[in-house]
């Protein structure tokens, strides 16, 4: 998979995870799981014409992040000095979860690439402060984990 495809995978995964997080906080709707999640992703990919070649990595980021969310949240909160996850902006929280999942579970991807990609998405979807906030926390996680 070429670099632009990986970036697009991360962007699509972020958007879907963001939607699930908004639903959870707005009306307490849990993200789908198991076969229901698979069906939701299939529908999303078809509706938005997500290229076949990015679907596998995109699915892995989404499913992995959702399956490990409690573990990821604990890691993030340990590195986010004076910040609770429920007080973070949805964009920040979603990017941190997805990038932390990738740092912890995709050792074949260099840490710097994962962090740079999260920063790019932060610039695209966040506020003026999002990129530096994301960078600081992910850098701390990467150094501490030695992943």
C-alpha positions, -999 to +999 in steps of 0.1 A: +000+000+000+015+033-010+017+063+013-013+082+000-034+050+004-023+047+040-032+084+046-066+079+030-071+048+052-064+068+083-086+096+072-116+073+066-110+054+098-108+087+118-141+099+103-159+067+112-144+066+147-154+102+151-190+095+141-191+066+166-177+088+194-202+116+187-231+092+188-218+078+221-215+112+237-246+127+222-272+100+228-253+072+246-253+050+215-225+024+217-205+018+186-216-014+167-197-045+174-191-079+158-212-086+127-231-054+131-198-034+129-187-054+099-221-046+082-218-009+091-183-007+077-194-025+045-223-001+041-200+029+047-174+017+022-200+011-004-219+044+001-188+066+001-170+045-026-140+037-004-114+021-026-110-017-021-073-014-016-076+007+015-105-011+032-084-038+050-061-013+068-090+010+075-111-018+091-081-028+112-077+007+126-114+010+134-120-025+148-087-025+167-093+010+182-128+000+193-118-033+207-089-018+227-106+015+237-103+010+275-066+001+272-060+030+248-079+055+270-058+045+301-026+050+281-037+084+268-048+096+302-015+086+317+003+108+292-022+137+289-011+158+319-041+175+335-065+163+308-093+138+311-105+121+279-141+132+285-129+168+286-110+166+253-124+177+220-139+148+200-113+153+172-084+152+197-098+121+215-105+102+183-071+109+168-053+100+200-071+067+203-065+057+167-029+068+166-022+051+200-037+019+187-014+021+156+016+029+178+009-001+201-003-027+175+014-018+142+051-021+150+059-024+113+049+012+109+076+036+121+065+056+151+074+089+134+051+080+105+022+073+128+027+105+147+032+126+115+000+112+101-020+120+132-006+155+131-016+159+095-051+148+103-052+171+133-043+200+110-070+190+086-098+184+111-088+201+144-083+235+157-050+256+156-039+239+189-049+203+180-017+194+161+007+204+189-016+188+216-016+155+196+021+156+189+030+161+226+009+132+239+018+108+211+055+116+214+053+109+252+034+076+245+060+065+219+090+073+241+075+056+271+063+025+253+094+019+232+070+006+206 
